Amino acid sequence: SKSQYQTLFEAGRMATLEAAGRLSEADLDRPTEGQVAKYAPTVGKVLILISTHDMMHGGQFTVIRRKLGKPVLF
């Protein structure tokens, strides 16, 4: 349900903020490994990717709503 998605989103957001709060500036500059390194070469860039990822999906919802003929909300 929408309520369940909102609860999960908020829990994930809070966990991200808590984890980010424990990082030092040196941690943010630490390089990443594996596939994520292509998109986010440092831990700090991973945090930026996480924050913008949600905005990207919000944009997708906007396109879907318009295709379905629903009113523009914002």
Secondary structure by P-SEA (a helix, b strand, c coil): caaaaaaaaaaaaaaaaaaaaaccccccccccccccccccccaaaaaaaaaaaaaaaaaaaaaaaaaacccccc
